[in-house]
């Protein structure tokens, strides 16, 4: 698995992390899985990877990142910026 202790710097690396975290799940709302992805996104400033339609956060609501049929549900208490 990609190292979650350092920022992601390449689009391909972000895509790899998304796929590793979803790993056959339909949704991820557990902090165990969301935290590494959010940490990486908080340190990611380039355009998001090919095929990722939406990654974001709106205060008080759940946001979702879509990749094909996979959905990543981000906690409304988690904050990050891209």
C-alpha positions as CSV (number, residue, x, y, z in Angstrom):
1,X,0.0,0.0,0.0
2,X,1.1,3.5,-0.7
3,X,2.9,5.3,2.2
4,X,0.3,7.5,3.9
5,X,2.8,9.5,6.0
6,X,3.9,11.6,3.1
7,X,2.0,13.8,0.6
8,X,0.9,12.5,-2.8
9,X,2.6,14.3,-5.6
10,X,1.5,12.5,-8.8
11,X,-1.9,11.9,-10.3
12,X,-1.1,8.2,-10.8
13,X,-0.2,7.9,-7.2
14,X,-3.5,9.5,-6.1
15,X,-5.4,7.0,-8.3
16,X,-3.5,4.1,-6.8
17,X,-4.4,5.3,-3.3
18,X,-8.1,5.6,-4.2
19,X,-8.2,2.1,-5.6
20,X,-6.3,0.6,-2.6
21,X,-8.6,2.3,-0.2
22,X,-11.9,1.3,-1.9
23,X,-10.6,-2.3,-2.4
24,X,-13.9,-3.9,-3.4
25,X,-16.1,-1.8,-1.0
26,X,-19.1,0.2,-2.3
27,X,-18.6,3.0,0.2
28,X,-16.1,4.0,2.8
29,X,-17.3,6.0,5.8
30,X,-15.0,4.5,8.4
31,X,-12.2,6.8,9.5
32,X,-9.8,3.9,9.3
33,X,-10.1,4.1,5.5
34,X,-11.0,7.7,5.0
35,X,-8.2,9.3,7.0
36,X,-5.3,8.1,4.9
37,X,-7.0,9.3,1.7
38,X,-8.0,12.6,3.3
39,X,-4.5,13.2,4.6
40,X,-3.2,12.6,1.1
41,X,-5.7,14.9,-0.5
42,X,-5.0,17.6,2.0
43,X,-1.4,17.6,0.7
44,X,-2.4,17.3,-3.0
45,X,-2.5,20.5,-5.0
46,X,-2.4,19.3,-8.6
47,X,-5.5,18.4,-10.7
48,X,-7.2,15.2,-9.4
49,X,-6.5,12.0,-11.2
50,X,-8.1,10.7,-14.4
51,X,-11.6,9.3,-13.9
52,X,-12.1,10.9,-10.4
53,X,-15.2,12.9,-11.0
54,X,-15.6,14.7,-7.7
55,X,-13.6,14.9,-4.5
56,X,-14.5,17.6,-2.0
57,X,-15.9,18.6,1.3
58,X,-18.9,20.8,2.3
59,X,-19.3,21.7,5.9
60,X,-22.0,19.7,7.6
61,X,-22.6,17.3,4.6
62,X,-21.1,14.2,3.3
63,X,-19.2,14.5,0.1
64,X,-18.4,11.6,-2.2
65,X,-15.6,10.8,-4.6
66,X,-16.7,8.7,-7.5
67,X,-14.5,6.4,-9.6
68,X,-16.5,4.2,-11.8
69,X,-19.1,2.4,-9.6
70,X,-17.0,2.9,-6.5
71,X,-18.1,5.6,-4.0
72,X,-16.0,7.0,-1.2
73,X,-18.1,8.7,1.5
74,X,-16.2,11.3,3.4
75,X,-17.2,12.2,7.0
76,X,-18.7,15.6,7.5
77,X,-16.4,16.1,10.5
78,X,-13.3,15.6,8.3
79,X,-11.7,18.7,6.9
80,X,-9.3,19.0,4.1
81,X,-8.4,21.3,1.2
82,X,-7.1,20.7,-2.3
